[in-house]
Amino acid sequence: MSVSKTSPTIGKNLKMAAWAASAAALLLTGANFISPGLLPTAVLTVARWVAILMLTVICWKKSNLTAWIFFSMVVGVEVG
């Protein structure tokens, strides 16, 4: 009986989606910083939490202490 592992392509796609979500959240927040009131607060909040959820999935799959420390710092900044 063989144990099926996740395809490396799925891992790459997940990382690319996480990077894209993080970049989008960063760009939206930067645009709002330059021109306040440009975007509703709800859009910015949702974008940041989507990026955090993607980071959560990566940390869960990677199961690496360094990744979890980074995740904790990001969540701490968002919640704090």
Rosetta silent file (secondary structure, phi, psi, omega in degrees, C-alpha in Angstrom):
SEQUENCE: MSVSKTSPTIGKNLKMAAWAASAAALLLTGANFISPGLLPTAVLTVARWVAILMLTVICWKKSNLTAWIFFSMVVGVEVG
SCORE:     score description
SCORE:     0.000 S_00000001
   1 L     0.000  128.231 -179.307    0.000    0.000    0.000 S_00000001
   2 L  -102.119  146.740  178.915    1.482    3.334   -0.978 S_00000001
   3 L   -92.554  125.675 -179.284    0.939    6.582    0.859 S_00000001
   4 L   -83.545  133.142  176.773   -0.144    9.377   -1.427 S_00000001
   5 L  -106.477  162.269  177.932    1.634   12.665   -0.956 S_00000001
   6 L   -71.261  143.415  179.166    0.527   16.040   -2.124 S_00000001
   7 L   -66.363  140.956  177.704    1.707   16.992   -5.535 S_00000001
   8 H   -61.417  -26.094  178.756    4.541   19.540   -5.610 S_00000001
   9 H   -65.722  -38.930  179.065    2.437   21.541   -8.057 S_00000001
  10 H   -63.972  -41.451  177.756   -0.273   22.005   -5.449 S_00000001
  11 H   -62.696  -41.768  178.302    2.308   23.299   -2.993 S_00000001
  12 H   -65.839  -42.383  179.190    3.677   25.752   -5.567 S_00000001
  13 H   -63.583  -38.639  178.771    0.181   26.916   -6.477 S_00000001
  14 H   -65.655  -42.716  178.180   -0.641   27.414   -2.818 S_00000001
  15 H   -64.355  -41.352  179.318    2.520   29.438   -2.255 S_00000001
  16 H   -64.782  -39.073  178.243    1.815   31.558   -5.318 S_00000001
  17 H   -66.063  -39.520  178.391   -1.752   32.202   -4.124 S_00000001
  18 H   -65.383  -42.896  177.506   -0.461   33.185   -0.685 S_00000001
  19 H   -63.066  -41.605  179.727    2.099   35.552   -2.217 S_00000001
  20 H   -64.299  -43.416  179.245   -0.582   37.045   -4.461 S_00000001
  21 H   -65.199  -40.251  178.977   -2.988   37.547   -1.544 S_00000001
  22 H   -66.641  -42.552  179.144   -0.228   39.113    0.561 S_00000001
  23 H   -64.554  -41.443  178.926    0.865   41.398   -2.267 S_00000001
  24 H   -63.199  -44.021  178.937   -2.721   42.473   -2.927 S_00000001
  25 H   -63.223  -41.280  179.496   -3.292   43.246    0.751 S_00000001
  26 H   -65.520  -44.143  179.377   -0.031   45.188    0.903 S_00000001
  27 H   -65.882  -40.873  178.411   -0.809   47.180   -2.248 S_00000001
  28 H   -65.005  -41.468  178.657   -4.346   47.979   -1.115 S_00000001
  29 H   -66.518  -40.285  177.275   -3.119   49.113    2.297 S_00000001
  30 H   -64.650  -41.243  178.255   -0.384   51.213    0.677 S_00000001
  31 H   -63.409  -38.011  178.500   -2.874   52.811   -1.720 S_00000001
  32 H   -70.671  -31.043  178.316   -5.125   53.643    1.212 S_00000001
  33 H   -69.364  -40.651 -179.519   -2.167   55.124    3.099 S_00000001
  34 H   -70.440  -42.917 -178.413   -1.283   57.383    0.155 S_00000001
  35 L  -127.181   85.788 -176.467   -4.871   58.398   -0.523 S_00000001
  36 L   -58.751  141.125  179.294   -6.971   57.939    2.650 S_00000001
  37 L    84.929    2.642 -179.525  -10.596   57.051    2.093 S_00000001
  38 L   -65.634  -41.584 -178.859   -9.902   55.567   -1.328 S_00000001
  39 L  -121.409  148.434  174.917  -11.161   52.136   -0.274 S_00000001
  40 L   -64.888  150.085 -179.634  -13.698   51.117    2.350 S_00000001
  41 H   -60.452  -33.413 -178.970  -12.206   49.759    5.553 S_00000001
  42 H   -62.838  -37.895  179.811  -14.013   46.452    5.048 S_00000001
  43 H   -64.027  -43.844 -179.803  -12.122   45.802    1.792 S_00000001
  44 H   -65.849  -41.717  179.871   -8.779   46.346    3.497 S_00000001
  45 H   -64.531  -44.748  179.499   -9.705   44.175    6.465 S_00000001
  46 H   -63.694  -41.543  179.708  -10.915   41.318    4.259 S_00000001
  47 H   -61.824  -42.776  179.315   -7.777   41.508    2.104 S_00000001
  48 H   -66.212  -42.362 -178.412   -5.515   41.287    5.164 S_00000001
  49 H   -70.708  -31.061  174.706   -7.450   38.377    6.693 S_00000001
  50 H   -64.818  -41.905  177.653   -7.442   36.461    3.401 S_00000001
  51 H   -63.220  -39.836  178.657   -3.660   36.830    3.310 S_00000001
  52 H   -66.909  -39.701  177.691   -3.458   35.620    6.922 S_00000001
  53 H   -64.365  -38.837  176.405   -5.673   32.617    6.144 S_00000001
  54 H   -63.993  -40.733  176.916   -3.435   31.697    3.196 S_00000001
  55 H   -63.559  -36.120  177.141   -0.422   31.967    5.490 S_00000001
  56 H   -61.804  -43.790  180.000   -2.220   29.695    7.967 S_00000001
  57 H   -63.067  -42.984  179.274   -2.679   27.018    5.310 S_00000001
  58 H   -63.606  -43.807  179.411    0.990   27.200    4.346 S_00000001
  59 H   -63.144  -39.282 -179.203    2.100   26.958    7.983 S_00000001
  60 H   -64.158  -41.510 -179.585   -0.235   24.019    8.566 S_00000001
  61 H   -73.582  -36.789 -175.252    1.171   22.129    5.581 S_00000001
  62 H   -77.594  -36.827  178.720    4.799   23.047    6.261 S_00000001
  63 L    53.924   50.918 -177.122    4.701   22.323   10.017 S_00000001
  64 L  -119.430  135.507 -176.945    7.861   24.337   10.609 S_00000001
  65 H   -62.329  -40.643  179.873    8.532   26.281   13.816 S_00000001
  66 H   -62.136  -41.002  178.401    9.963   29.284   11.967 S_00000001
  67 H   -64.309  -40.086  179.568    6.861   29.523    9.783 S_00000001
  68 H   -68.960  -34.223  176.514    4.626   29.386   12.859 S_00000001
  69 H   -65.047  -45.419  177.497    6.655   32.117   14.579 S_00000001
  70 H   -61.026  -43.306  177.932    6.269   34.335   11.513 S_00000001
  71 H   -58.983  -44.169 -179.427    2.560   33.527   11.403 S_00000001
  72 H   -63.316  -38.422  178.010    2.186   34.463   15.088 S_00000001
  73 H   -65.065  -42.933 -179.632    3.927   37.787   14.500 S_00000001
  74 H   -64.678  -44.879  179.329    1.646   38.632   11.572 S_00000001
  75 H   -65.907  -38.624  177.839   -1.510   37.735   13.477 S_00000001
  76 H   -61.920  -40.318  176.971   -0.252   39.662   16.512 S_00000001
  77 H   -65.632  -42.375 -178.505    0.243   42.777   14.399 S_00000001
  78 H   -68.173  -44.077 -177.864   -3.210   42.445   12.862 S_00000001
  79 H   -74.057  -39.091 -177.423   -5.028   41.775   16.132 S_00000001
  80 L   -72.308    0.000    0.000   -2.985   44.268   18.162 S_00000001
